[in-house]
Amino acid sequence: IYDPISYRQDGIQDGVFKNLRMGKYAIEKKFNLSQLRIEEARAHLIEQIEKSFKQGVRVLLIQHGMGLKTTPKPGKLKSFLNMWLLNLPQVIAFHTAHQSHGGLSACYVLLKKNPEQKLINRERHQKRY
């Protein structure tokens, strides 16, 4: 329950992950899973991640709650969330949120750039002679 969750894909720069951990990126979208049952939470998470990726959102804040009152296993949703995020191809990093954003009851999620964002970046950084 009191352990942070954390993951970063190979190739994610140290500075990018540190900024995510520290909550320095602007949160573009938030959603709350804390009052949902496990099956509902999974469906809602997948739907929101896919929608956010298509919209070009890069940083999410997911509120999952602590689950202290959950019986028989406290923190069950947090454990499931950790597993689900690892298996979503759009997710490249996540970490337990900074205290000001919910601490152990929330997490930041960094999504891949969608193809449109990649194209915009290539055009912006393309060398012109």
Solvent accessible surface area in square Angstrom, and as a share of the most:
residue,aa,sasa,rsa
1,I,64,0.33
2,Y,143,0.54
3,D,104,0.54
4,P,82,0.52
5,I,15,0.08
6,S,60,0.39
7,Y,61,0.23
8,R,92,0.33
9,Q,63,0.28
10,D,145,0.75
11,G,78,0.75
12,I,29,0.15
13,Q,128,0.57
14,D,100,0.52
15,G,43,0.41
16,V,44,0.25
17,F,21,0.09
18,K,108,0.46
19,N,50,0.26
20,L,2,0.01
21,R,90,0.33
22,M,87,0.39
23,G,17,0.17
24,K,138,0.58
25,Y,69,0.26
26,A,83,0.64
27,I,41,0.21
28,E,93,0.42
29,K,44,0.19
30,K,122,0.52
31,F,18,0.07
32,N,78,0.40
33,L,0,0.00
34,S,38,0.24
35,Q,165,0.73
36,L,63,0.31
37,R,162,0.59
38,I,44,0.22
39,E,122,0.55
40,E,72,0.32
41,A,0,0.00
42,R,120,0.44
43,A,62,0.48
44,H,55,0.25
45,L,0,0.00
46,I,42,0.21
47,E,92,0.41
48,Q,19,0.08
49,I,0,0.00
50,E,74,0.33
51,K,86,0.36
52,S,0,0.00
53,F,44,0.19
54,K,154,0.65
55,Q,113,0.50
56,G,13,0.13
57,V,16,0.09
58,R,55,0.20
59,V,7,0.04
60,L,0,0.00
61,L,3,0.02
62,I,0,0.00
63,Q,66,0.29
64,H,5,0.02
65,G,19,0.19
66,M,44,0.19
67,G,28,0.27
68,L,100,0.50
69,K,191,0.81
70,T,51,0.30
71,T,118,0.69
72,P,122,0.77
73,K,133,0.56
74,P,62,0.39
75,G,5,0.05
76,K,81,0.35
77,L,23,0.11
78,K,11,0.04
79,S,73,0.47
80,F,61,0.26
81,L,0,0.00
82,N,47,0.24
83,M,92,0.41
84,W,19,0.07
85,L,1,0.00
86,L,86,0.43
87,N,112,0.57
88,L,21,0.10
89,P,89,0.56
90,Q,25,0.11
91,V,3,0.02
92,I,16,0.08
93,A,0,0.00
94,F,0,0.00
95,H,32,0.14
96,T,9,0.05
97,A,7,0.06
98,H,82,0.37
99,Q,146,0.65
100,S,89,0.58
101,H,57,0.26
102,G,33,0.32
103,G,3,0.03
104,L,52,0.26
105,S,31,0.20
106,A,1,0.01
107,C,0,0.00
108,Y,3,0.01
109,V,0,0.00
110,L,8,0.04
111,L,0,0.00
112,K,74,0.31
113,K,66,0.28
114,N,10,0.05
115,P,98,0.62
116,E,124,0.56
117,Q,43,0.19
118,K,91,0.39
119,L,98,0.49
120,I,93,0.47
121,N,39,0.20
122,R,156,0.57
123,E,89,0.40
124,R,155,0.57
125,H,134,0.60
126,Q,113,0.50
127,K,156,0.66
128,R,178,0.65
129,Y,241,0.92
